[in-house]
């Protein structure tokens, strides 16, 4: 018998545009960051912490992205407000 599994999108529960932006930032860092230990962090746990269903506004989402990038402890990895 063949078992079929549904693949769930990583950000399926993300509800707002701000949350989608934070999720996309997490994804970019996940793919591009050279140190795959993410400075000793559980990067999936970081996603769960920062990619949450709602932020009150864009400024709060941008602050979360800055904090997430800053948690890597790398002076060359940062978020610049668009």
Secondary structure, DSSP 8 states (H G I E B T S, - for coil): ---------TTTT--SHHHHHHHHHHHHHHHH-S-TTTTT--HHHHHHHHS-S--SSHHHHHHHHHHHHHTT--TT------
